[in-house]
């Protein structure tokens, strides 16, 4: 069975093509498979012949997670049959920032020749010649046949291109994934949630065509990556989430999953102190009564803390005489 191209001449006629696109028990589908390239917690994040899309708010750590995935490929032993493992196309950062990104990736590459990095900002005004630039990128992909093509990010790739150009580029990606083992990893922001998407036509066309979509959210330095869309949903997203923080090397480091417990208004240390005060060892405990006593004791402790804080404030402002108060103040007595 032969797959037709979108942008190249097809040797098959219409009748033969129509016959081949119908999968039956007689069709030979042995050549059609997608092997995982990078898996985390049992979830395939990158697969051959697939497009993976990372999205989230502008402040999420999608760029850093893309580096993490690329490094998983770069630090594996080299294969003589592969001329390039990762082709990274940076559409946003300056040459100075790109040099740092390149070094971060290179530091983890088993073979320095397996990484090819493109910084579009170096082009200057030639960056706006989108038809010429698109042909150069296509030629680069066909030349190196990389395992992974990273586009960081789609929002700034060709943001003002028309629908026809965006359609052709998406067809180019489809031709590459259909006829080679190359996988694509694309970053685009605000495709989900309340914030409006900032991507251009390419992102709008490519996002719904992606084989796997992962959403990233970052809170207090902890980033959670969750599989939200794809044809293969046999894995529970709760079990395959990946959490990371950014280390001193500016790369993701796996973080432990938070404990799956419901928060209570009483911290562990305070609760232990309260229970030791109200429960005698060996005493029979009635759970409802115990809970009422715990909350009553907790309210009493909180009230004592507030009262002490108020007295200390009165003493500090010189509004009362600390020696005349039944509860000593922490603040020193001010001169009258």
MOFEN-V857617 format. One record per residue. N is the residue number from 1. PHI is phi in radians with two decimals (none if undefined). PSI is psi as a letter, one per 20 degrees, with the letter a starting at -180 (NA if undefined). D_LAST is the distance of its C-alpha to the last C-alpha in whole Angstrom. Layout:
N & PHI & PSI & D_LAST
N & PHI & PSI & D_LAST
This chain:
1 & none & p & 98
2 & -2.01 & p & 97
3 & -1.66 & p & 94
4 & -1.33 & r & 94
5 & -1.73 & q & 92
6 & -1.56 & g & 90
7 & -1.91 & i & 90
8 & -1.99 & r & 94
9 & -1.18 & p & 97
10 & -1.77 & p & 98
11 & -1.31 & h & 101
12 & -1.36 & q & 102
13 & -1.45 & r & 103
14 & -1.14 & g & 102
15 & -1.14 & g & 104
16 & -1.15 & h & 103
17 & -1.10 & g & 99
18 & -1.14 & h & 99
19 & -1.19 & g & 101
20 & -1.26 & h & 99
21 & -1.39 & i & 96
22 & -1.75 & o & 97
23 & -1.45 & p & 96
24 & -2.27 & r & 98
25 & -1.13 & i & 99
26 & -1.56 & i & 102
27 & -1.31 & q & 99
28 & -1.61 & o & 98
29 & -1.86 & j & 94
30 & -1.12 & h & 94
31 & -1.45 & i & 93
32 & -1.79 & n & 90
33 & -2.67 & q & 87
34 & -2.20 & o & 83
35 & -1.44 & p & 82
36 & -1.11 & p & 78
37 & -1.72 & g & 77
38 & -2.42 & p & 73
39 & -2.16 & q & 72
40 & -2.33 & p & 69
41 & 0.95 & k & 68
42 & 1.46 & i & 72
43 & -1.72 & p & 71
44 & -1.31 & o & 74
45 & -1.57 & h & 71
46 & -2.29 & p & 74
47 & -2.37 & q & 78
48 & -1.03 & q & 81
49 & 1.15 & j & 82
50 & -2.05 & q & 79
51 & -1.94 & p & 76
52 & -1.84 & p & 73
53 & -2.11 & p & 70
54 & -1.85 & p & 66
55 & -2.50 & r & 64
56 & 2.86 & a & 60
57 & -1.17 & r & 58
58 & -1.02 & h & 57
59 & -1.60 & j & 54
60 & -1.28 & r & 56
61 & -1.73 & l & 58
62 & -1.11 & h & 61
63 & -1.04 & g & 62
64 & -1.17 & h & 61
65 & -1.19 & h & 63
66 & -1.08 & h & 66
67 & -1.09 & h & 65
68 & -1.06 & g & 65
69 & -1.18 & g & 68
70 & -1.11 & h & 70
71 & -1.15 & h & 69
72 & -1.05 & h & 71
73 & -1.41 & g & 74
74 & -1.19 & h & 74
75 & -1.57 & j & 73
76 & -1.49 & q & 76
77 & -0.99 & q & 79
78 & -1.26 & q & 81
79 & -2.00 & p & 84
80 & -1.07 & h & 87
81 & -1.41 & i & 88
82 & -1.89 & p & 85
83 & -1.51 & h & 84
84 & -2.70 & p & 81
85 & -1.52 & g & 78
86 & -2.28 & p & 76
87 & -1.93 & o & 76
88 & -1.83 & p & 73
89 & -1.97 & o & 72
90 & -1.70 & p & 69
91 & -1.83 & i & 69
92 & -2.19 & g & 65
93 & -1.41 & q & 64
94 & -1.30 & r & 64
95 & -1.02 & h & 67
96 & -1.21 & g & 64
97 & -1.21 & h & 62
98 & -1.11 & h & 66
99 & -1.08 & h & 66
100 & -1.18 & g & 63
101 & -1.09 & g & 64
102 & -1.05 & g & 68
103 & -1.14 & h & 66
104 & -1.07 & g & 64
105 & -1.26 & g & 68
106 & -1.10 & h & 70
107 & -1.08 & i & 68
108 & -2.01 & j & 69
109 & -1.57 & p & 72
110 & -1.19 & h & 75
111 & -2.25 & o & 78
112 & -1.09 & h & 76
113 & -1.45 & i & 79
114 & -1.53 & i & 78
115 & -2.02 & p & 75
116 & -2.19 & p & 76
117 & -2.02 & p & 73
118 & -2.13 & p & 74
119 & -1.90 & o & 71
120 & -1.23 & h & 72
121 & -1.17 & h & 69
122 & -1.11 & h & 72
123 & -1.22 & h & 74
124 & 1.09 & c & 72
125 & -1.15 & h & 74
126 & -1.15 & i & 77
127 & -1.06 & h & 75
128 & -1.46 & i & 76
129 & -1.45 & m & 79
130 & -1.20 & h & 79
131 & -1.23 & g & 83
132 & -1.11 & g & 83
133 & -1.11 & h & 80
134 & -1.10 & g & 81
135 & -1.13 & h & 84
136 & -1.13 & g & 83
137 & -1.16 & g & 81
138 & -1.06 & g & 84
139 & -1.11 & h & 86
140 & -1.14 & g & 83
141 & -1.15 & g & 83
142 & -1.21 & h & 86
143 & -1.25 & g & 87
144 & -1.53 & h & 84
145 & 0.82 & l & 85
146 & -1.24 & q & 81
147 & -1.20 & h & 80
148 & -2.45 & p & 77
149 & -1.96 & p & 76
150 & -1.85 & p & 72
151 & -2.01 & o & 71
152 & -2.13 & n & 68
153 & -2.21 & r & 67
154 & -1.16 & h & 70
155 & -1.02 & h & 67
156 & -1.94 & j & 68
157 & -1.27 & f & 71
158 & -2.28 & m & 73
159 & -1.14 & h & 71
160 & -1.93 & j & 73
161 & -1.27 & q & 76
162 & -1.47 & r & 79
163 & -1.16 & h & 80
164 & -1.10 & g & 83
165 & -1.11 & g & 82
166 & -1.09 & h & 79
167 & -1.12 & g & 82
168 & -1.10 & g & 84
169 & -1.17 & g & 81
170 & -1.13 & h & 81
171 & -1.19 & h & 84
172 & -1.08 & g & 84
173 & -1.07 & g & 82
174 & -1.14 & h & 84
175 & -1.10 & g & 87
176 & -1.16 & g & 85
177 & -1.24 & h & 84
178 & -1.31 & h & 87
179 & -1.99 & j & 89
180 & -2.54 & r & 87
181 & -1.55 & j & 85
182 & -1.21 & q & 82
183 & -2.02 & q & 78
184 & -2.01 & p & 76
185 & -2.18 & o & 72
186 & -2.09 & q & 71
187 & -2.01 & p & 67
188 & -2.55 & p & 66
189 & -1.81 & q & 63
190 & 1.08 & k & 62
191 & -1.40 & i & 65
192 & -2.28 & q & 64
193 & 1.59 & a & 61
194 & -1.39 & h & 59
195 & -1.19 & p & 59
196 & -1.25 & q & 62
197 & -1.15 & p & 64
198 & -1.78 & j & 64
199 & -1.37 & r & 68
200 & -1.58 & b & 71
201 & -1.15 & h & 74
202 & -1.09 & g & 75
203 & -1.10 & h & 72
204 & -1.15 & h & 73
205 & -1.50 & h & 76
206 & -1.38 & h & 75
207 & -0.99 & g & 73
208 & -1.22 & i & 75
209 & -1.57 & i & 78
210 & -1.13 & q & 75
211 & -1.34 & h & 77
212 & -2.44 & p & 73
213 & -2.10 & p & 70
214 & -2.08 & p & 66
215 & -1.72 & p & 63
216 & -2.04 & p & 60
217 & -2.33 & p & 56
218 & -2.13 & p & 53
219 & -2.38 & p & 50
220 & 0.92 & l & 47
221 & 1.46 & i & 50
222 & -1.79 & p & 52
223 & -1.88 & p & 55
224 & -1.99 & p & 58
225 & -1.92 & p & 62
226 & -2.36 & p & 64
227 & -1.34 & o & 67
228 & -2.01 & i & 68
229 & -2.76 & q & 71
230 & 2.87 & r & 74
231 & -1.31 & h & 78
232 & -1.77 & o & 77
233 & -2.08 & k & 75
234 & -1.33 & i & 76
235 & -1.64 & p & 73
236 & -1.26 & p & 69
237 & -1.01 & h & 67
238 & -1.13 & h & 64
239 & -1.45 & i & 66
240 & -1.92 & j & 66
241 & -1.06 & q & 63
242 & -2.14 & p & 62
243 & -2.06 & q & 58
244 & -2.61 & q & 57
245 & -2.10 & r & 54
246 & -1.63 & p & 55
247 & -1.54 & a & 55
248 & -1.17 & i & 54
249 & -1.56 & j & 58
250 & 1.14 & k & 57
251 & -2.20 & q & 59
252 & -1.17 & q & 59
253 & -2.27 & p & 58
254 & -1.01 & p & 59
255 & -1.96 & q & 56
256 & -1.17 & q & 56
257 & -1.24 & q & 57
258 & -1.14 & q & 54
259 & -1.08 & p & 54
260 & -1.50 & m & 56
261 & -2.24 & q & 53
262 & -1.48 & p & 51
263 & -1.17 & q & 48
264 & -2.10 & r & 46
265 & -1.30 & i & 42
266 & -2.03 & p & 41
267 & -1.31 & r & 42
268 & -1.06 & g & 44
269 & -1.11 & g & 41
270 & -1.14 & g & 39
271 & -1.10 & g & 43
272 & -1.09 & g & 44
273 & -1.14 & g & 41
274 & -1.14 & g & 41
275 & -1.11 & h & 45
276 & -1.15 & h & 44
277 & -1.41 & h & 42
278 & -1.80 & i & 44
279 & -2.02 & p & 47
280 & -1.58 & p & 49
281 & -0.94 & p & 52
282 & 1.53 & i & 55
283 & -1.32 & p & 54
284 & -1.21 & p & 56
285 & -2.00 & p & 54
286 & -1.72 & o & 55
287 & -0.87 & g & 54
288 & -1.05 & g & 52
289 & -1.14 & h & 50
290 & -1.08 & g & 49
291 & -1.11 & g & 48
292 & -1.11 & g & 46
293 & -1.16 & h & 44
294 & -1.10 & g & 43
295 & -1.15 & h & 42
296 & -1.12 & g & 40
297 & -1.15 & h & 38
298 & -1.15 & g & 38
299 & -1.12 & h & 36
300 & -1.11 & g & 34
301 & -1.13 & g & 33
302 & -1.12 & h & 32
303 & -1.16 & h & 30
304 & -1.10 & g & 28
305 & -1.11 & g & 27
306 & -1.14 & g & 26
307 & -1.11 & g & 24
308 & -1.10 & g & 22
309 & -1.11 & h & 22
310 & -1.19 & g & 20
311 & -1.09 & g & 18
312 & -1.06 & h & 17
313 & -1.17 & g & 16
314 & -1.11 & g & 14
315 & -1.15 & g & 12
316 & -1.11 & h & 12
317 & -1.50 & i & 11
318 & 1.27 & k & 8
319 & -1.45 & i & 10
320 & -2.41 & r & 10
321 & -1.61 & o & 9
322 & -1.01 & h & 12
323 & -1.21 & h & 13
324 & -1.57 & i & 14
325 & -1.55 & q & 16
326 & -1.20 & h & 20
327 & -1.97 & p & 20
328 & -1.13 & q & 18
329 & -1.63 & q & 16
330 & -1.32 & h & 18
331 & -1.31 & q & 15
332 & -1.21 & q & 12
333 & -1.23 & p & 9
334 & -1.51 & q & 6
335 & -1.19 & p & 4
336 & -1.58 & NA & 0
